[in-house]
Amino acid sequence: MCSLKIRHCLVVTLCLLSPLFCPAQAPVVDDWVSYLTFEVPGAQGTYPMSINNSMAVTGYYYASSTVTAGFLRDADGAITTFSVRGSVWSEPVSLNDAGEITGFYEAVAGVPHSFIRYANGQIITFDPPCFAIGPCNYSVPVSINSFGEVAGNFPLLASGSSSGFRRSRAGVFNIVRAPLGADYSTVATAINASGAVVGYWDDLGDTGFLAHPDGFWAQIAVPLAADQTKCLSLTVPESINAEGTIAGWYRNSTTPCNTQIIGGFTLSPNGDFTLFQPPGTLLTSPLVNIQRYGGSMVISHRMSLDQAGDIAGSYTDTAGAQHGFVRNPWGTITSFDPPRGQQTTATSINDSGVIAGSYFYNWNNQIAQGFLRLPKP
């Protein structure tokens, strides 16, 4: 998980034509795609987290080894930096087509709260109402849809379990929770344009779910093969598009639990699973530990799905090097790195197939650069 320390004011930085003001690499073109790399001016690491269909990108950057803040890069390359007033850390995680950003901030270290930054630069902060006795005044969003609805997570029960939440544009909250009547932790990971939320819950082996706004709830579990056992199985949905296609990762084990099989999956709106393996070990998000009195609250998304069904993610090869990949709807997987790049992390794909993420130049593995991978028309 990446943390952000921030300042309380909004700072606008215009990327002018001069590279002095807008340090970015010119697009590099091959037969199929071009790459554009960029960084927040003066940053010691730039980490894009989300790209929308207008080509705007949000994420965070390090101003020093201990100071971080959010940024918004528009389609023309102009970069605006921002932070929540009075915060210590902050991290934008999701950007919708209206230019609205959600993420979390910390005014006190270890106590995260939610924020929304509107397209006009106004920032509001919030936590879900306290639905249980005792302190529950912290939260972390994970996704915002085109209608300004936010999905996220917060601690709910005194036992230390967690719940997802859905917040409407008007500020109305609903709990998103496994209907089990027990203290199982429920974690939301994404929301689509219809307000459907996906995530997973701990039922002594983690199982995915789909929760519609009307209260419909569906369990999601990658089927076990004949030689597999549920002892170490998990299914973790990480993205859902407007049509209801879901992408995520899974882990199954062979009997007697001595071999783990980790891969990606898609689930169609009709309920059909498709499993896939990138060229190396799929980079998966560690499971979120949401505790009532502190603890890890959010893990950045590692797999992103566009409307056509293309999936972007990352994997590591046998030498430990990290690469991005994109899987098209027909199952073809293409691995990639920006030119002269290594340790590539793909975090978001928009409906034009443009992928945003970060990587290191092969001559300097200390300062992350942002990139856009642009398919040729």
C-alpha positions as CSV (number, residue, x, y, z in Angstrom):
1,M,0.0,0.0,0.0
2,C,1.2,3.5,-0.8
3,S,0.7,6.4,1.6
4,L,0.6,10.1,0.9
5,K,1.6,13.0,3.0
6,I,0.1,16.2,1.8
7,R,-0.3,19.9,2.3
8,H,-3.6,21.7,2.9
9,C,-3.7,24.0,-0.1
10,L,-4.4,23.4,-3.8
11,V,-1.5,24.0,-6.1
12,V,-2.0,24.3,-9.8
13,T,0.9,23.5,-12.1
14,L,0.5,24.1,-15.8
15,C,2.5,21.9,-18.2
16,L,3.7,24.4,-20.7
17,L,5.5,23.5,-23.9
18,S,8.9,23.8,-22.3
19,P,10.2,20.6,-20.7
20,L,11.3,22.7,-17.8
21,F,7.7,23.0,-16.7
22,C,6.4,19.7,-18.0
23,P,9.0,16.9,-17.7
24,A,7.6,14.2,-20.0
25,Q,9.0,12.0,-22.6
26,A,7.8,12.3,-26.2
27,P,5.6,9.4,-27.2
28,V,7.5,6.3,-28.3
29,V,5.8,4.5,-31.2
30,D,6.0,0.8,-32.3
31,D,3.9,-1.1,-34.8
32,W,0.9,-1.4,-32.4
33,V,1.1,1.2,-29.6
34,S,2.8,4.4,-28.5
35,Y,3.9,5.3,-25.0
36,L,3.9,8.7,-23.3
37,T,5.7,9.0,-20.0
38,F,5.3,11.9,-17.6
39,E,6.0,13.0,-14.0
40,V,4.8,15.6,-11.7
41,P,7.4,18.5,-11.9
42,G,9.9,18.0,-9.1
43,A,8.5,14.7,-7.9
44,Q,10.5,11.9,-6.5
45,G,8.1,9.3,-7.9
46,T,4.8,9.6,-9.8
47,Y,2.1,6.9,-9.5
48,P,-1.0,7.1,-11.7
49,M,-3.9,5.2,-10.3
50,S,-6.9,5.8,-12.6
51,I,-7.6,7.1,-16.1
52,N,-11.0,8.1,-17.4
53,N,-12.5,8.2,-20.9
54,S,-11.4,11.9,-21.4
55,M,-7.8,10.8,-21.0
56,A,-7.5,12.5,-17.6
57,V,-5.3,10.7,-15.0
58,T,-5.2,10.9,-11.3
59,G,-2.8,9.4,-8.8
60,Y,-0.2,10.5,-6.3
61,Y,3.4,11.6,-6.2
62,Y,6.3,12.0,-3.7
63,A,7.4,15.6,-3.2
64,S,10.1,14.3,-0.9
65,S,10.8,11.0,0.8
66,T,8.2,11.9,3.4
67,V,5.8,14.3,1.6
68,T,3.2,13.1,-0.9
69,A,0.1,14.6,-2.6
70,G,-2.5,13.9,-5.3
71,F,-2.4,15.0,-8.9
72,L,-4.7,15.3,-11.8
73,R,-3.2,15.3,-15.3
74,D,-5.6,16.5,-18.1
75,A,-5.6,15.3,-21.7
76,D,-3.4,18.2,-22.8
77,G,-0.8,17.3,-20.2
78,A,-1.5,20.1,-17.7
79,I,-1.0,18.8,-14.1
80,T,-2.8,20.1,-11.0
81,T,-1.6,19.0,-7.6
82,F,-3.9,19.0,-4.6
83,S,-4.2,17.8,-1.0
84,V,-6.9,17.7,1.6
85,R,-6.8,20.6,4.0
86,G,-5.1,19.7,7.3
87,S,-4.1,16.2,6.2
88,V,-1.0,14.3,6.9
89,W,-1.3,11.6,4.1
90,S,-3.6,11.4,1.1
91,E,-4.1,9.0,-1.8
92,P,-6.5,9.4,-4.8
93,V,-7.6,6.0,-6.0
94,S,-10.4,6.5,-8.6
95,L,-11.5,9.1,-11.3
96,N,-14.8,9.1,-13.1
97,D,-15.7,10.6,-16.5
98,A,-17.1,13.8,-14.8
99,G,-13.6,14.5,-13.5
100,E,-14.5,13.6,-9.9
101,I,-11.8,11.9,-7.8
102,T,-12.2,9.8,-4.7
103,G,-9.6,8.6,-2.3
104,F,-8.5,8.7,1.3
105,Y,-6.5,11.0,3.5
106,E,-5.1,10.9,7.1
107,A,-5.2,13.9,9.4
108,V,-3.8,11.6,12.1
109,A,-1.5,8.8,11.0
110,G,-3.3,5.5,10.9
111,V,-6.8,7.0,10.8
112,P,-7.9,7.3,7.2
113,H,-11.0,9.2,6.0
114,S,-12.7,9.5,2.7
115,F,-12.7,12.4,0.3
116,I,-14.2,13.5,-3.0
117,R,-12.6,16.1,-5.2
118,Y,-15.1,17.6,-7.7
119,A,-14.1,18.8,-11.1
120,N,-14.1,22.5,-10.0
121,G,-11.5,21.7,-7.3
122,Q,-13.8,21.6,-4.3
123,I,-12.9,18.8,-1.9
124,I,-15.4,17.3,0.6
125,T,-14.6,14.7,3.3
126,F,-16.8,12.1,4.8
127,D,-17.1,8.8,6.7
128,P,-20.1,6.5,6.8
129,P,-22.4,7.0,9.8
130,C,-21.7,4.9,12.8
131,F,-23.9,1.8,12.4
132,A,-22.6,0.1,15.6
133,I,-21.7,1.0,19.2
134,G,-18.1,2.3,19.5
135,P,-15.7,4.2,17.3
136,C,-16.2,3.7,13.5
137,N,-15.1,7.1,12.2
138,Y,-12.7,6.1,9.5
139,S,-13.1,4.7,6.0
140,V,-11.4,4.2,2.7
141,P,-13.1,4.5,-0.8
142,V,-12.0,2.3,-3.6
143,S,-14.1,3.4,-6.6
144,I,-16.3,6.2,-8.0
145,N,-18.7,5.7,-10.9
146,S,-19.9,8.1,-13.6
147,F,-22.9,9.2,-11.4
148,G,-20.7,10.1,-8.4
149,E,-21.6,7.0,-6.4
150,V,-18.6,5.8,-4.2
151,A,-17.9,2.4,-2.9
152,G,-15.5,1.8,-0.1
153,N,-14.9,0.1,3.3
154,F,-15.1,0.9,7.0
155,P,-14.9,-1.1,10.3
156,L,-18.4,-2.2,11.5
157,L,-18.4,-4.6,14.4
158,A,-16.6,-4.6,17.8
159,S,-15.1,-8.0,16.8
160,G,-12.9,-6.2,14.3
161,S,-14.7,-7.2,11.1
162,S,-15.3,-4.8,8.2
163,S,-18.1,-3.7,5.9
164,G,-18.3,-2.2,2.5
165,F,-20.4,0.9,1.8
166,R,-22.1,2.6,-1.1
167,R,-22.5,6.4,-0.9
168,S,-24.9,8.1,-3.3
169,R,-24.1,11.4,-4.9
170,A,-26.5,13.0,-2.5
171,G,-24.5,11.5,0.5
172,V,-26.9,8.7,1.4
173,F,-25.1,5.6,2.7
174,N,-25.9,1.9,2.4
175,I,-24.1,-1.0,4.0
176,V,-22.6,-3.6,1.6
177,R,-22.3,-6.7,3.6
178,A,-22.4,-10.5,3.2
179,P,-25.9,-11.6,4.4
180,L,-24.6,-14.2,6.7
181,G,-25.7,-12.9,10.1
182,A,-22.2,-13.4,11.5
183,D,-19.0,-11.4,12.0
184,Y,-17.5,-12.0,8.6
185,S,-15.4,-9.2,7.1
186,T,-16.8,-7.9,3.8
187,V,-14.5,-5.8,1.5
188,A,-15.8,-3.8,-1.5
189,T,-13.3,-3.4,-4.4
190,A,-15.2,-1.6,-7.2
191,I,-18.6,-0.1,-8.3
192,N,-20.0,0.2,-11.9
193,A,-22.3,2.7,-13.5
194,S,-25.4,0.8,-12.3
195,G,-24.3,1.0,-8.7
196,A,-23.4,-2.7,-8.6
197,V,-20.6,-3.4,-6.1
198,V,-18.1,-6.3,-6.2
199,G,-15.7,-7.5,-3.6
200,Y,-15.1,-10.4,-1.3
201,W,-15.8,-11.7,2.2
202,D,-14.1,-14.0,4.6
203,D,-16.0,-17.2,5.0
204,L,-13.1,-19.3,6.1
205,G,-11.6,-19.0,2.6
206,D,-12.4,-15.8,0.7
207,T,-15.4,-15.7,-1.6
208,G,-16.3,-13.0,-4.1
209,F,-19.7,-11.2,-4.3
210,L,-21.8,-9.0,-6.5
211,A,-24.2,-6.7,-4.7
212,H,-26.9,-4.8,-6.6
213,P,-28.5,-1.6,-5.3
214,D,-31.9,-3.3,-5.1
215,G,-30.5,-5.7,-2.5
216,F,-29.7,-8.7,-4.8
217,W,-26.6,-10.5,-3.7
218,A,-24.7,-13.2,-5.6
219,Q,-21.7,-15.3,-4.5
220,I,-18.8,-15.5,-6.9
221,A,-16.4,-18.5,-6.6
222,V,-14.1,-19.8,-9.3
223,P,-15.1,-23.5,-9.8
224,L,-12.7,-26.1,-8.4
225,A,-11.2,-28.7,-10.8
226,A,-11.6,-32.4,-9.9
227,D,-8.1,-32.5,-8.3
228,Q,-8.5,-29.3,-6.4
229,T,-9.6,-28.5,-2.8
230,K,-11.2,-25.5,-1.1
231,C,-8.7,-25.4,1.7
232,L,-6.7,-22.4,0.3
233,S,-9.2,-21.2,-2.3
234,L,-10.0,-17.5,-2.8
235,T,-11.9,-15.5,-5.4
236,V,-11.3,-11.8,-5.4
237,P,-13.2,-9.7,-8.0
238,E,-11.3,-6.4,-8.6
239,S,-13.3,-4.7,-11.4
240,I,-16.8,-4.6,-13.0
241,N,-17.8,-2.7,-16.1
242,A,-21.1,-1.2,-17.1
243,E,-22.4,-4.4,-18.7
244,G,-21.7,-6.3,-15.6
245,T,-18.6,-8.3,-16.7
246,I,-16.3,-8.9,-13.7
247,A,-12.6,-9.4,-13.7
248,G,-10.3,-10.5,-10.8
249,W,-8.0,-13.1,-9.5
250,Y,-8.3,-16.5,-7.8
251,R,-6.3,-19.0,-5.9
252,N,-7.1,-22.7,-5.8
253,S,-5.0,-25.6,-4.4
254,T,-4.5,-29.2,-5.3
255,T,-5.2,-32.0,-2.8
256,P,-3.7,-32.0,-0.2
257,C,-3.3,-28.3,-0.3
258,N,0.4,-28.4,-1.2
259,T,0.3,-26.6,-4.6
260,Q,-1.3,-23.2,-5.1
261,I,-2.7,-22.3,-8.5
262,I,-3.1,-18.5,-9.0
263,G,-4.6,-16.9,-12.1
264,G,-7.0,-14.4,-13.4
265,F,-10.7,-14.8,-14.3
266,T,-13.5,-13.1,-16.0
267,L,-17.2,-13.7,-15.2
268,S,-19.8,-12.8,-17.9
269,P,-23.2,-11.3,-17.0
270,N,-24.6,-14.8,-17.9
271,G,-22.4,-16.4,-15.2
272,D,-19.7,-17.9,-17.4
273,F,-16.2,-18.1,-16.0
274,T,-13.1,-17.8,-18.1
275,L,-9.7,-18.4,-16.4
276,F,-6.4,-17.2,-17.7
277,Q,-2.7,-17.0,-16.9
278,P,-0.4,-14.2,-17.8
279,P,3.2,-15.1,-19.0
280,G,4.4,-15.0,-15.3
281,T,3.1,-14.9,-11.8
282,L,0.0,-12.7,-11.7
283,L,0.5,-9.6,-9.5
284,T,-2.4,-9.7,-7.0
285,S,-3.5,-7.3,-4.3
286,P,-2.9,-8.6,-0.8
287,L,-6.2,-9.1,1.0
288,V,-7.3,-6.0,2.9
289,N,-7.2,-6.1,6.7
290,I,-9.7,-3.7,8.1
291,Q,-9.7,-3.5,11.8
292,R,-11.9,-1.5,14.2
293,Y,-9.1,0.2,16.0
294,G,-6.5,0.6,13.3
295,G,-4.7,-1.4,10.6
296,S,-4.3,-1.6,6.9
297,M,-7.3,-0.2,5.0
298,V,-6.8,-0.2,1.3
299,I,-4.8,-1.9,-1.4
300,S,-4.4,-0.3,-4.8
301,H,-6.3,-2.1,-7.6
302,R,-4.1,-4.4,-9.7
303,M,-6.5,-5.4,-12.4
304,S,-8.7,-3.1,-14.5
305,L,-11.4,-3.9,-17.0
306,D,-12.8,-1.7,-19.8
307,Q,-16.2,-1.7,-21.5
308,A,-15.0,-3.9,-24.3
309,G,-13.7,-6.6,-22.0
310,D,-10.0,-5.8,-22.2
311,I,-8.1,-6.4,-18.9
312,A,-5.0,-4.6,-17.8
313,G,-2.8,-5.9,-15.0
314,S,0.8,-6.9,-14.1
315,Y,2.9,-10.0,-13.5
316,T,6.4,-10.9,-12.4
317,D,8.7,-13.2,-14.5
318,T,11.1,-15.9,-13.2
319,A,13.8,-13.3,-12.6
320,G,11.5,-11.2,-10.4
321,A,11.1,-8.4,-13.0
322,Q,7.6,-6.9,-13.1
323,H,5.7,-6.3,-16.4
324,G,2.4,-5.0,-17.6
325,F,-0.1,-7.1,-19.6
326,V,-3.3,-6.6,-21.5
327,R,-5.7,-9.4,-22.3
328,N,-8.2,-8.7,-25.1
329,P,-11.8,-10.2,-25.0
330,W,-10.7,-13.1,-27.2
331,G,-8.1,-14.2,-24.8
332,T,-4.9,-13.0,-26.3
333,I,-2.4,-11.7,-23.7
334,T,0.2,-9.1,-24.6
335,S,3.0,-8.2,-22.1
336,F,4.6,-4.8,-22.2
337,D,7.0,-2.4,-20.7
338,P,7.6,1.3,-21.7
339,P,10.8,1.7,-23.7
340,R,13.9,1.6,-21.5
341,G,11.5,0.6,-18.7
342,Q,11.3,-2.0,-16.0
343,Q,9.2,-2.9,-13.0
344,T,6.0,-1.9,-14.8
345,T,2.8,-1.6,-12.9
346,A,-0.5,-1.2,-14.9
347,T,-3.2,0.2,-12.7
348,S,-6.1,1.4,-15.0
349,I,-7.5,1.0,-18.5
350,N,-10.1,3.3,-20.1
351,D,-12.7,2.4,-22.7
352,S,-10.4,3.4,-25.6
353,G,-7.9,0.8,-24.3
354,V,-5.4,3.4,-23.0
355,I,-3.6,2.0,-20.0
356,A,-2.1,4.1,-17.2
357,G,0.5,3.0,-14.7
358,S,4.0,3.5,-13.4
359,Y,7.5,2.1,-14.1
360,F,11.2,2.7,-13.5
361,Y,13.7,3.6,-16.1
362,N,16.3,0.9,-16.4
363,W,19.0,3.3,-15.4
364,N,17.3,4.5,-12.2
365,N,15.1,2.2,-10.3
366,Q,14.4,4.6,-7.5
367,I,12.1,7.2,-9.1
368,A,8.9,6.0,-10.6
369,Q,7.5,7.6,-13.8
370,G,3.9,7.7,-15.0
371,F,3.1,6.3,-18.4
372,L,0.2,6.0,-20.8
373,R,0.1,3.1,-23.3
374,L,-1.8,4.3,-26.3
375,P,-3.2,1.8,-28.9
376,K,-2.8,3.0,-32.5
377,P,-6.1,4.0,-34.1
